[in-house]
């Protein structure tokens, strides 16, 4: 190996750690900052509105319970009449009346829920709001 090639090899060997160190110290480009999250404002119900909502819910529950009790009493009455009836035509009339009463019961329950939901949807939102 000649003297010139020896110097060249030493220079290359000396430059390798410097090149590796230079690559390790280069910083990657910083990531861009994420866009700020938008503020979402939700209405805050006042204590009076919360109380009214609870009162409306309780009124709905009471109405549904009242309808359920009326339906039970009607069913018991109809069962007694059906058991006492000996005429097949009368039994048929009682069955038809029972079906109609059951449909009315379901319609009353659905109407009570619909009225409650409509009332909740049409209540004015509170002007006070807070960010999430």
C-alpha positions in Angstrom: 0.0 0.0 0.0 1.4 3.3 -1.0 1.8 6.3 1.2 -0.9 8.2 -0.6 -3.4 5.4 -0.3 -2.6 5.0 3.4 -3.3 8.7 4.0 -6.5 8.4 2.0 -7.7 5.5 4.0 -6.9 7.3 7.3 -8.8 10.3 6.1 -11.8 8.2 5.2 -11.7 6.4 8.6 -11.4 9.7 10.4 -14.3 11.2 8.4 -16.7 8.3 9.0 -17.4 9.1 12.7 -17.7 12.8 11.9 -20.2 12.0 9.1 -22.2 9.8 11.4 -22.2 12.4 14.2 -23.2 15.1 11.7 -26.2 13.0 10.6 -27.3 12.2 14.1 -27.3 15.9 15.2 -29.5 17.1 12.3 -32.9 17.9 13.7 -36.0 16.8 11.7 -38.3 19.5 10.6 -40.8 20.3 13.4 -44.3 19.0 12.9 -46.8 21.7 12.2 -49.0 22.7 15.1 -52.4 21.2 14.9 -55.3 23.5 14.2 -56.9 24.8 17.4 -60.1 23.0 18.3 -63.2 25.0 17.7 -65.2 26.0 20.8 -68.5 24.2 21.0 -71.1 26.0 23.0 -73.9 24.0 24.5 -76.9 25.5 26.2 -77.0 25.2 29.9 -80.4 24.7 31.4 -81.4 27.0 34.2 -82.6 25.4 37.4 -86.1 26.4 36.5 -85.8 24.6 33.2 -84.3 21.5 34.8 -87.2 21.5 37.3 -89.8 21.9 34.6 -88.2 19.0 32.6 -88.3 16.8 35.6 -91.9 17.8 36.3 -92.8 17.0 32.7 -91.2 13.6 32.9 -93.0 12.8 36.1 -96.3 13.9 34.6 -95.7 11.6 31.6 -94.9 8.7 33.9 -98.0 9.4 36.0 -100.2 9.6 32.9 -98.8 6.3 31.6 -99.3 4.6 35.0 -102.9 5.9 35.1 -103.5 4.5 31.6 -102.0 1.2 32.6 -104.2 0.9 35.7 -107.3 1.7 33.6 -106.3 -0.9 31.0 -105.9 -3.5 33.8 -109.3 -2.7 35.2 -110.8 -2.9 31.7 -109.1 -6.2 31.0 -110.4 -7.7 34.3 -113.9 -6.5 33.6 -113.8 -7.9 30.1 -112.5 -11.2 31.3 -115.4 -11.5 33.8 -117.9 -10.7 31.0 -116.3 -13.1 28.6 -116.4 -15.9 31.2 -120.1 -15.2 32.0 -121.1 -15.1 28.3 -122.6 -18.2 26.9 -123.6 -16.8 23.5 -120.9 -17.1 20.8 -122.0 -13.9 19.2 -121.7 -12.0 22.5 -118.2 -13.4 22.9 -117.3 -12.3 19.4 -118.6 -8.8 20.2 -116.6 -8.7 23.4 -113.4 -9.8 21.5 -113.9 -7.1 18.9 -114.5 -4.5 21.6 -111.3 -5.7 23.4 -109.2 -5.3 20.3 -110.5 -1.7 19.8 -109.9 -0.9 23.4 -106.3 -2.2 23.2 -105.7 -0.1 20.1 -107.1 3.0 21.9 -104.8 2.2 24.9 -101.7 2.0 22.7 -102.7 5.2 20.9 -103.1 7.0 24.3 -99.7 5.9 25.4 -98.1 6.9 22.1 -99.9 10.3 22.2 -98.6 11.0 25.7 -95.0 10.3 24.7 -95.4 12.4 21.5 -96.8 15.3 23.5 -93.9 15.1 25.9 -91.4 15.0 23.1 -93.0 17.9 21.3 -93.1 20.0 24.5 -89.3 19.3 25.0 -88.5 20.2 21.4 -90.4 23.5 21.5 -89.1 24.8 24.9 -86.9 27.8 24.3 -83.2 27.2 24.8 -81.6 29.1 27.6 -79.5 32.1 26.5 -76.7 31.2 28.9 -74.2 28.8 27.4 -70.9 27.4 28.4 -68.1 26.0 26.2 -67.3 22.4 26.3 
